Amino acid sequence: MVAYYGHWDRAPELIEADGWRTKSANPELLLDERTEARVSRNGGASWSAPVVVAPDLTNSMTPFVTASGRVILPGNLTFPYTDDPMGLDNWRWSGVPGLHEGVTDSYFNRKEINKLANTGESFNEACCYQLDDGTLRMMLRNEKKRKPEHHTLGVSESRDDGLTWSSPILRTTPNRSRGPISAACWTGVSSE
């Protein structure tokens, strides 16, 4: 069993006396952001030391395994991948046009990455599914402020098993302004 999680190292100013984080989302006070994985070989009774699988990325959704067996880690606008079936080694960077390896991709940095990718939106919290023809779709939650009836998800597609991704576009699939988009991915509702 492998557990993946986003990890943030915070400046002392972001930690309350009781050990909980403050409500501040100032990205300059986040010292390090990454996705780590731990392995349990006894049903979760004990876990390995953490392994960094994606520096500069804090994931929101679970990894997605493509039909070819490739493991893709949905970030916000970056989507690293590996062909290691355990998802622990040999991760490679991939993401939407305009971004580059080493850019910090986290919820707290969504304004900067959307600006770099020239989306004009506030895409984050990607979730992946695959069509019968092999196309991968990364559905993107959108937090751009607009009237609720105009909230729609974005999508980026890959036709080469996650090596490259298209620029994100808006879809007509409704986007709740709160909460994850995973239900849309699980059911594959975006068939446009």
N, C-alpha and C positions, 0 to 999 in steps of 0.2 A: 504494500500500500504506500502511495506517495502523496504527501500533502504539500500543496503549494500555497504560499501566502505572501502578500505585500508587506514589506518591513520598512519602517521609517525610523531613522535615528534623529531625534529632536534635540535642539538646543535646550539648555536648562530652563530658559525662559518659557518654554512650551510645556513644562512638566509641573503639575500642581504638587503640593506637599504630600498628598495621598498617593502620588505615583501616576495618576491619570493625566492625560494630555489636556491642555487648555483648549478652548474653543477657537483659538486663533488658527487661521489657515495661511499665515504668512510663509510663502515658499522659501524665503531667505533664511528662515529659522529651522528649516529641515536640513540636517547635515548630510544625510545619505539616504537614498531611496533605492530599493531593490526588491526583486522577487526571489524568495528562497524556497527550497524544498527540503523536506525531511522524509526519511523512509522508515517504515515500521514493518518488521518481518514476523510480528506476533499479534496481528490484529489490532494494533494501536495501544498495546500495553506499555511499550517503550518505543522511543524514537531516536533516530540517528542525530548526529550533529547537523546543523544546517549546511546546505550547499547553495551557493549563489548561482542561480540559473539565468538571471537577467538583471545585470547591473543597470541602473538608471531607469528602471521600469517597476511600477507597482501595479500588479494585475488586479482586476476586479472579478473576473470570471475564471472558471476552471479551464485548463488546457483542452484543446480540441484535437482529436485524432482523425486525420483525413483517411480516405479510402486506401491510400498508398501506405498508410502507417506513420506518416509524418506527424509530429506533435507540434501544434501551434499554440503559442501563449497569447491570448488576446489582451492587449494593453488598452490604451486609449486610441492612439493613432500609430503605434508601432506594434508589430506582431512577430516577435522572434520565433524561430522554428528549430527543430532538431529531428534527426532521423533515428536517434536513440530511443528504443521503445519504452525505456523507463523514464525518459525525459529528464535525465540528470546531467548529461554531457553533450559537448559539441553543439551548443546553441549558436545560431547565426542570426544576425540582425536583419529585419525586414520591416517595412512600413510604407506609409503613403508618400507620394512625391512631395518634395520640399523638406522632408526630415532627413536626418543623417544619424549614423551610429554615434552614440555618446550624448544625444539630446535627452534630457530628463523627461520621461513620459509618465506623469502621474496626474491624479485628479487635481492636485494643488497647482500644477503647472499647465493646466488645459488651455488657458488663454494664450500662453506663449507658443505652445505646439500648434494650435489652430492658426495662429498668425503666421508661423513658419510655413505651414502647409497651405496657407492662403485659402482656407475653407470659408471664411465669412460666417462661420457658425461656432458653436461651443460643443463640439463632439467629444465624447468620452465613453468609458465603460463598454468597450467593444465585446461582442458575442458572435461566435462563428457557427455557420452551418454550411453544408455542401449540397449542391444540386446533383441530380443524376448524371449530368454531362461532365461532372468533375469541377465545375466552377465553385470556388469558395466565396461565400458572402460574409463579410464582417459587418454586422448591424451595429450602428453607433447611436448611443443615447445622445440627445441634443438638449443642452440647457440654455440655448439662446433665448433671451427674454422676448416673448411675443404672446399674443392672445392664445389661450389654451386650445382653441379649435385649430390653431395653425401649428401646433407642436407635432412634428413628424420626425421619424428616425432618419438617419443618414445611412449610407451603405458604401463600402469599398469592396471591389471584387478582385480576385486573383484567378487567372486562368493557367497558372504554371505551378500549382501546388504550394502556393505561399511564398514563392521567391520574390515576386513583385506584386504591387497592389495599385489599383486605380485611385485617382483623386476621388475623395468622397463626394457624393451627391445626396440631395434630399430625396426622400421617397414619399409616398402617400401613406405609408404605414403609420398609424397613430403612435405617438410617444407620450407616455405619461410624464408629467413634469417631476415626479418623485418616484424613486424606486428603480431597481434594475430592469433591464430589458430582456432578461433571459427567457421569459415566456415566449416572446416573438421568435427567438432562436430555436427553442425546443420544438415549437410547432411548425417552424418554417413558413410563417404567415406572409412573409414578404416575397411574393412570387411575381412581382412586376417585372 
